[in-house]
Amino acid sequence: MSDKDTGLNSPPKSAAAFCAPLSSAQLRAQYEIHCSRWEETLLSIYRRVRALLERHGYNPTIKYRLKRFENFYEKLHRAERVGNSSNLPPISDLLGLRIICPFLEDIEAIERLIADNFPIVEVERKGAQHSFREFGYDSVHLLIRLEGQERLQLSGARNVCEIQLRTTLQDAWAEVEHELVYKSPIALPKESVKRKLAALNAILTLSDLMFQEIRDFQKEIRKRDELRRTTLEIPLNAPGWLCPRQGADEAHGAGDDPALPLASVVGAAGGRLEKAMLSALDAHSRGELNQAIGLYGQILEMKLAPKIRALVYNHRGMARFVVGDYRQALQDFSQSLRFDAGNPRTFFNRGLCNRLLGRLEQSLKDYEQAVRLAPAGLDGYWGRAQTCYEMGLLTRALADCEKALSFKSDFAPARQLAQAIRQDMF
């Protein structure tokens, strides 16, 4: 590939150098001659991208469009007016695809897939240059080189197809911003309006991070539940699962008598417990959460050893969290800690609930306890980073993001939050 193709190591030229001085009529003639072929090329790329993503389990919304001539010419004319230090033609989105994903982690995974399967010329991360005082939208733009019969033949257009990767919230912001700012001939008149737009963009960015965290939480629940389902038979028949002399509402530590082995305690009770636990975990792992919540409640009416009662409360809290009942989930996590105050995962769960309910001071205390109990775990640092960020404790939030990344260097949410914090700090 030549330097002319890549745009690397070439001296800058004026706008006139990358666009032949053709009239509007001449450009339109070029456009109309080739537009049918370009649409076929675009449809071919769309089908290849769709098939690639579906093979890897992704089914995002994909839009595609050939830029209308009027829009192409207007953008080209604007680029000529302002000049351009690049030797490349200014229009890189004559052909465009937009991939819209629900979660941040999907963006990174899909970007890797496209990079591995298409010739990438350039990657641009929109919004990375904005400080917290500015507004704009986040989006990843990939330019893939067109080869062979797909090559473009239009003065002023780069020989590429642009693929935009966005989350659903990023796409919503971009559409609104495009109407209010980019397409409007009227500049925003007040700093207060700009600040409001910046605040809205920040809210959407944080919402994306929170959606991703909730998804990670759900995935972790499913993974742990599946693991427990495969290993449950051994602990259910081990000493300590059923404590016949301990009441359902006794606090942790109240029943110090050694628990009897399950097999030696009223055989029918043991069978009921095992069956109920398996049924609850099965419903939980299948996503039948209201059924699971009811089954966990039935188990809690039995006489259980403290650690088992804590486990059941924690599971019911996770199920309630996933269905959006944060207050009841918070109560369950607190009850779990009454019976087992040494479980860092329960502190993490309660910290997340407290944060989503706006109880930031309590959330911070929970995450600090989770970190103290599990200093080598990622979750406590990541949760504490987000709580600190919402509290405006940017230095502490950044340190926790960096600590989380030290455990998992490719943990995209922590990397993105750290980037946002660095932009906010001076």
C-alpha positions in Angstrom: 0.0 0.0 0.0 1.4 3.4 -0.9 1.7 6.5 1.3 -1.0 8.0 -0.9 -3.4 5.3 0.1 -2.7 5.5 3.8 -2.1 9.2 4.3 1.1 8.4 6.3 4.4 10.2 5.9 3.2 12.6 3.2 3.6 16.4 3.3 0.4 18.4 4.0 -1.3 19.9 1.0 -4.1 22.4 0.6 -7.8 21.5 0.1 -7.4 22.2 -3.6 -4.8 19.4 -3.8 -7.2 16.7 -2.6 -10.2 17.8 -4.5 -10.1 18.5 -8.2 -11.8 21.9 -9.0 -14.9 20.3 -10.5 -18.2 22.2 -10.6 -21.3 21.0 -8.7 -22.7 19.7 -12.0 -19.6 17.7 -12.8 -19.5 16.2 -9.3 -23.2 15.3 -9.5 -22.6 13.5 -12.9 -19.8 11.5 -11.3 -22.0 10.7 -8.3 -25.0 9.6 -10.4 -22.9 7.4 -12.7 -21.6 5.3 -9.8 -24.2 5.6 -7.0 -26.0 2.3 -7.9 -22.7 0.4 -7.7 -21.9 2.1 -4.4 -25.2 1.0 -2.9 -24.4 -2.6 -3.9 -21.0 -2.3 -2.3 -22.6 -0.9 0.9 -25.2 -3.7 1.0 -22.4 -6.2 0.6 -20.4 -4.8 3.5 -23.5 -4.7 5.6 -24.2 -8.4 5.0 -20.6 -9.4 5.7 -20.6 -7.4 8.9 -24.0 -8.8 10.0 -22.9 -12.4 9.3 -19.6 -11.9 11.2 -21.4 -10.5 14.3 -24.1 -13.1 14.3 -21.5 -15.9 14.1 -20.0 -14.5 17.3 -23.3 -14.2 19.1 -24.0 -10.5 18.6 -27.2 -9.1 17.1 -27.0 -5.3 17.3 -29.0 -2.8 15.3 -27.1 -2.0 12.1 -28.0 1.0 9.9 -26.4 1.9 6.6 -26.7 4.7 4.1 -25.1 6.2 1.0 -24.5 9.9 1.6 -26.9 12.0 -0.5 -25.1 14.1 -3.1 -26.4 17.4 -1.6 -25.0 16.5 1.8 -21.7 15.2 0.2 -21.3 18.5 -1.7 -22.1 20.7 1.3 -19.6 18.9 3.5 -17.0 19.0 0.7 -17.6 22.7 0.2 -17.2 23.4 3.9 -13.9 21.5 4.0 -12.6 23.5 1.1 -13.6 26.8 2.9 -11.8 26.0 6.2 -8.8 24.3 4.5 -7.3 21.0 5.4 -3.7 20.1 6.5 -4.1 16.5 5.3 -3.3 15.3 1.8 -6.3 13.0 1.9 -9.7 13.7 0.4 -11.9 15.2 3.1 -15.0 13.0 2.8 -14.6 9.6 4.6 -18.3 8.8 5.1 -19.7 8.6 1.6 -20.5 5.0 2.5 -21.5 4.5 6.1 -22.6 1.8 8.5 -23.7 2.4 12.1 -23.7 -0.4 14.6 -25.7 0.4 17.8 -25.2 -1.8 20.8 -26.9 -1.8 24.2 -23.7 -2.1 26.3 -20.2 -0.6 26.3 -18.5 -4.0 26.4 -20.1 -4.8 23.1 -18.4 -1.8 21.4 -15.0 -3.1 22.3 -15.7 -6.7 21.3 -17.2 -5.7 18.0 -14.4 -3.3 17.2 -11.9 -6.2 17.7 -14.0 -8.4 15.4 -14.1 -5.8 12.6 -10.4 -5.0 13.0 -9.6 -8.7 12.7 -11.7 -9.2 9.5 -11.5 -6.0 7.5 -8.6 -3.8 6.3 -8.7 -0.9 8.8 -7.2 2.4 7.6 -8.0 4.6 10.6 -9.7 4.5 14.0 -11.1 7.7 15.5 -12.6 7.9 19.0 -15.0 10.7 18.9 -15.5 12.6 22.2 -12.1 11.7 23.6 -10.9 15.2 23.2 -13.8 16.8 25.2 -13.3 18.0 28.8 -16.1 17.9 31.3 -16.9 21.5 30.4 -17.6 20.6 26.8 -20.3 18.6 25.1 -20.1 16.1 22.3 -20.8 12.5 21.7 -18.8 9.4 22.1 -18.4 7.1 19.2 -15.8 4.9 17.6 -15.3 5.4 13.9 -13.5 2.8 11.9 -12.5 3.4 8.3 -12.2 0.2 6.2 -10.3 0.3 2.9 -12.3 -0.6 -0.2 -10.5 -2.8 -2.6 -11.0 -4.2 -6.2 -14.4 -3.5 -7.7 -15.5 -1.8 -4.5 -13.1 1.1 -4.9 -14.8 4.6 -5.0 -14.5 6.9 -8.0 -15.6 10.3 -6.8 -13.5 13.4 -6.5 -13.2 14.5 -2.9 -14.2 11.1 -1.4 -11.7 8.8 0.4 -11.7 5.2 -0.8 -13.1 3.9 2.5 -16.4 2.9 4.2 -17.0 4.4 7.6 -18.3 2.1 10.4 -19.6 3.9 13.5 -19.9 2.0 16.8 -22.1 3.5 19.5 -24.2 2.4 22.4 -27.9 3.1 22.3 -27.5 6.1 24.6 -24.6 7.5 22.6 -26.7 7.2 19.4 -29.6 9.1 21.0 -27.2 11.9 22.1 -25.6 12.1 18.6 -29.0 12.4 16.9 -30.1 15.2 19.2 -26.8 17.0 19.0 -26.8 16.7 15.2 -30.1 18.6 15.1 -29.3 21.2 17.7 -25.7 21.9 16.9 -24.3 20.5 13.7 -27.2 21.2 11.4 -28.4 24.4 13.0 -27.2 27.6 11.3 -27.7 29.4 14.7 -24.9 29.2 17.2 -25.9 28.3 20.7 -26.5 31.7 22.3 -25.8 31.1 26.0 -23.2 29.5 28.1 -26.0 28.2 30.3 -27.4 26.2 27.3 -24.0 24.7 26.6 -23.6 23.7 30.3 -27.0 22.0 30.2 -26.0 20.0 27.1 -22.7 19.1 28.8 -24.6 17.9 31.9 -27.0 15.8 29.8 -24.1 14.2 28.0 -22.4 13.4 31.3 -25.6 11.8 32.6 -25.9 9.6 29.5 -22.2 8.7 29.8 -22.6 7.7 33.4 -25.8 5.8 32.6 -23.9 3.7 30.0 -21.4 2.9 32.8 -24.1 2.0 35.2 -26.0 -0.2 32.6 -22.7 -2.0 32.0 -22.1 -2.5 35.7 -25.6 -4.0 36.2 -25.0 -6.3 33.2 -21.7 -7.4 34.7 -23.5 -8.0 38.0 -26.2 -10.1 36.3 -23.5 -12.2 34.5 -21.6 -12.7 37.7 -24.8 -13.9 39.4 -25.5 -16.4 36.6 -22.0 -17.7 36.7 -21.9 -18.2 40.4 -25.4 -19.8 40.4 -24.4 -22.2 37.7 -21.2 -23.1 39.7 -23.3 -23.6 42.8 -25.8 -25.8 41.0 -23.0 -28.1 39.9 -21.4 -28.3 43.4 -24.4 -28.0 45.7 -24.9 -31.7 46.5 -21.8 -32.0 48.6 -22.3 -29.0 50.9 -26.0 -29.8 51.3 -25.1 -33.1 52.9 -22.2 -31.7 55.0 -22.4 -30.6 58.6 -23.7 -27.1 59.3 -26.4 -26.7 56.7 -29.3 -27.2 59.1 -29.3 -26.0 62.7 -32.4 -27.3 64.5 -32.1 -25.2 67.6 -31.7 -21.8 65.9 -34.7 -19.7 65.1 -35.2 -18.1 61.8 -34.8 -14.6 63.1 -31.9 -15.0 65.5 -28.9 -12.8 64.8 -25.6 -14.1 63.6 -23.7 -15.7 66.5 -26.8 -16.3 68.6 -26.7 -20.1 68.1 -23.2 -21.3 69.0 -24.3 -24.9 69.5 -22.7 -27.1 66.9 -25.0 -27.8 64.0 -26.0 -31.4 63.5 -25.2 -33.2 60.3 -28.0 -32.9 57.8 -28.5 -36.7 57.7 -29.1 -36.9 61.4 -31.8 -34.2 61.6 -35.4 -35.3 60.9 -34.7 -36.8 57.5 -37.7 -35.3 55.8 -36.5 -31.8 56.7 -33.2 -32.4 55.0 -34.9 -33.6 51.9 -37.1 -30.5 51.8 -34.1 -28.2 52.2 -32.1 -29.8 49.5 -35.1 -29.9 47.1 -36.0 -26.2 47.9 -32.4 -25.0 47.4 -32.1 -26.8 44.1 -35.4 -25.5 42.9 -34.6 -21.9 43.9 -31.2 -22.0 42.2 -32.6 -23.6 39.1 -35.3 -20.9 38.8 -32.7 -18.2 39.5 -30.3 -19.4 36.8 -33.2 -19.7 34.3 -34.1 -16.0 35.0 -37.4 -16.9 36.6 -36.6 -14.5 39.4 -40.0 -13.9 41.1 -40.3 -17.7 41.5 -36.8 -17.8 42.9 -37.5 -15.0 45.3 -40.6 -16.9 46.6 -38.6 -20.2 47.0 -35.8 -18.4 48.9 -38.5 -17.0 51.2 -39.7 -20.5 51.9 -36.2 -21.7 52.7 -35.7 -18.8 55.1 -38.7 -20.1 57.1 -36.7 -23.2 57.9 -34.2 -23.5 60.7 -30.8 -22.9 59.1 -27.2 -22.5 60.3 -26.0 -18.8 60.3 -23.8 -19.0 57.2 -26.5 -20.8 55.2 -29.1 -18.2 56.2 -26.6 -15.5 55.1 -26.2 -17.3 51.8 -29.9 -17.5 51.1 -30.5 -13.8 52.0 -27.7 -12.9 49.7 -29.1 -14.9 46.8 -32.6 -13.5 47.4 -31.1 -10.0 47.4 -29.4 -10.6 44.1 -32.6 -11.8 42.6 -34.5 -8.8 43.9 -31.7 -6.5 42.6 -32.0 -7.9 39.1 -35.8 -7.3 39.0 -35.2 -3.7 40.1 -36.4 -4.0 43.7 -33.4 -2.2 45.1 -34.8 -1.4 48.6 -35.9 -5.0 49.3 -32.5 -6.2 47.9 -30.8 -3.8 50.3 -32.7 -5.3 53.2 -31.7 -8.8 52.2 -28.0 -7.9 51.9 -28.1 -6.3 55.3 -29.8 -9.4 56.8 -27.1 -11.6 55.1 -24.4 -9.5 56.8 -26.1 -10.0 60.2 -25.4 -13.7 59.9 -22.1 -13.6 58.1 -20.2 -10.3 58.4 -17.1 -11.7 56.7 -18.4 -12.0 53.1 -16.9 -9.3 50.8 -19.3 -10.1 48.0 -22.3 -9.2 50.2 -20.6 -5.9 51.1 -20.1 -5.3 47.4 -23.7 -6.1 46.6 -25.0 -3.8 49.3 -22.6 -1.1 48.2 -24.0 -1.2 44.7 -27.6 -1.1 46.0 -26.8 1.9 48.2 -25.2 3.7 45.3 -28.1 3.2 43.0 -30.4 4.4 45.8 -28.3 7.6 46.2 -26.9 6.6 49.6 -23.4 7.4 48.7 -21.8 7.6 52.1 -23.2 4.2 53.0 -22.1 2.8 49.7 -18.6 4.0 50.2 -18.4 2.3 53.6 -19.6 -1.0 52.1 -17.1 -0.9 49.3 -14.3 0.0 51.8 -15.3 -3.1 53.8 -15.3 -5.2 50.6 -11.8 -4.0 49.8 -10.6 -4.7 53.3 -11.9 -8.3 53.2 -10.8 -9.0 49.7 -7.8 -6.7 48.9 -6.9 -8.8 45.9 -10.3 -8.6 44.2 -11.3 -6.3 41.4 -15.0 -5.7 42.3 -14.5 -3.7 45.5 -12.1 -1.3 43.9 -14.3 -0.8 40.8 -17.5 -0.3 42.9 -15.7 2.2 45.2 -14.3 4.0 42.1 -17.8 4.7 40.8 -19.1 5.8 44.2 -16.1 8.1 44.7 -16.7 9.6 41.2 -20.4 10.3 42.0 -19.3 12.0 45.3 -16.8 14.2 43.4 -13.8 12.4 45.0 -11.9 12.3 41.7 -8.4 11.5 43.0 -9.7 8.5 45.0 -11.9 7.4 42.1 -8.9 7.5 39.6 -6.7 5.5 42.0 -9.4 2.8 42.4 -9.8 2.6 38.6 -6.1 2.1 38.2 -6.1 -0.5 40.9 -8.9 -2.4 39.2 -7.0 -2.2 35.9 -3.9 -3.6 37.6 -6.0 -6.8 38.2 -7.6 -6.8 34.7 -5.9 -4.5 32.2 -8.6 -5.0 29.6 -11.5 -4.0 31.9 -13.1 -1.4 29.6 -15.5 0.3 32.1 -12.7 1.1 34.5 -10.5 2.4 31.6 -13.3 4.6 30.3 -14.1 6.0 33.7 -10.4 6.7 34.3 -10.2 8.6 31.0 -13.2 10.7 31.9 -11.7 11.5 35.3 -8.4 12.6 33.8 -10.3 14.9 31.5 -12.2 16.4 34.4 -9.0 16.9 36.5 -6.4 19.6 35.9 
